[in-house]
Amino acid sequence: MFVALSVAYPLVVYWAMGRFEPRWLAVLLLVLALLRALATRQAVWLVAAAGAAVLAALATVFNQALPLKLYPALINAVLLVVFAASLAFPPTAVERIARLSEPDLPPSGVAYTRRVTQVWCGFFVLNGALALATALWMSDRAWALYNGLIAYGLIGLLFGVEWLVRQRVRAGHRHG
């Protein structure tokens, strides 16, 4: 249920905006961020929860929806920091994930996962910028459409393209 609520956050906020004051929706944001932080117990999600708390406080004090709409941009920023930091302090985020299924990752695999981590960093920059732009300058409907549907489609597309590229890279290393 937690994962479903996290994914559906933009759609839930869009649906609720005309029905509830933003200060009450801020409770949803805070609960969602705290649950994620407690479930993972990772420092990065504690930082994200702190950021979400600031957004929730702003939504509560000013009774405005904008802070609630900034949450997807915040999550992209957090993920960008995590992935970019792993480039500076290896192993990269993607290498760590890859080693869960392939502990003896060859040097070519390490290089490949580094490149994929860089691609994800680029994605988080672009997706975060679009999430921010939709929150600041577009209608609530456009914000919900992008952050609640299109962004997830782009994530799925990136996963799919990366999987296809990985298959070709692996085949090239087996034959090369």
Disulfide bonds with the S-S distance in Angstrom:
none
